[in-house]
Amino acid sequence: MKKHEKITLIGNILFWTLFILGIIVVLWVFFGNSPTIEQALLILILGMTVKNSIEIKGLKFNLGNLEGKFNSLAKDFKEHIKHK
């Protein structure tokens, strides 16, 4: 398993854990009145932030690959022009 795949997997696990915890806390607020709604929203927002940061890291990784492909394409194009 590659490094970015591990990071994505860990991020997804963390996101779903925080999301489920947020739903539980929201239900707890509605039925048990223990935590505040702000605490429940904070957990949900934290989960979404983790998910977004992991997706951004994945996009950066993909852009790095794309940049490498463009560089090799430019190199091939320059060599093609030299031979004409």
C-alpha positions in Angstrom: 0.0 0.0 0.0 1.4 3.4 -1.0 1.9 6.3 1.4 -1.0 8.4 0.0 -3.3 5.4 0.1 -2.5 4.9 3.8 -3.1 8.5 4.5 -6.4 8.4 2.6 -7.5 5.3 4.5 -6.6 6.7 7.9 -8.4 10.0 7.0 -11.5 8.1 5.9 -11.6 6.1 9.1 -11.1 9.2 11.2 -13.8 11.1 9.2 -16.4 8.3 9.6 -15.5 7.9 13.3 -16.0 11.6 13.9 -19.1 11.7 11.8 -20.7 8.9 13.7 -19.6 10.4 17.0 -21.1 13.7 15.9 -24.5 12.1 15.0 -24.5 10.3 18.4 -23.8 13.5 20.2 -26.5 15.3 18.2 -29.0 12.6 19.1 -27.8 12.8 22.7 -28.6 16.5 22.8 -32.1 15.9 21.4 -32.9 13.1 23.8 -30.6 13.4 26.8 -29.8 17.1 26.9 -26.2 16.4 28.1 -23.8 18.1 25.7 -24.5 21.4 24.0 -25.4 21.6 20.3 -22.2 23.6 19.7 -20.1 20.6 20.9 -22.0 18.3 18.5 -21.5 20.7 15.7 -17.8 21.1 16.5 -17.3 17.3 16.2 -19.1 17.3 12.9 -17.1 20.2 11.6 -13.9 18.7 12.8 -14.8 15.5 10.9 -15.5 17.4 7.7 -12.3 19.4 8.1 -10.3 16.2 8.3 -12.0 14.8 5.3 -11.3 17.9 3.3 -7.7 18.1 4.3 -7.2 14.4 3.2 -8.9 15.1 -0.1 -6.7 18.1 -0.7 -3.6 16.1 0.0 -4.8 13.5 -2.5 -5.3 16.2 -5.1 -1.8 17.6 -4.4 -0.4 14.1 -5.0 -2.3 13.7 -8.2 -1.1 17.2 -9.4 2.5 16.1 -8.7 2.0 13.1 -10.9 0.4 15.2 -13.6 3.3 17.7 -13.4 5.7 14.8 -14.0 3.7 13.6 -17.0 3.7 17.1 -18.5 7.5 17.4 -18.0 8.1 14.1 -19.8 5.7 15.1 -22.6 7.6 18.4 -23.0 10.9 16.5 -23.1 9.6 14.2 -25.7 8.2 17.1 -27.7 11.6 18.9 -27.6 13.4 15.8 -28.8 10.9 15.3 -31.6 11.5 18.9 -32.8 15.3 18.4 -32.7 15.0 15.4 -35.0 13.0 17.2 -37.7 
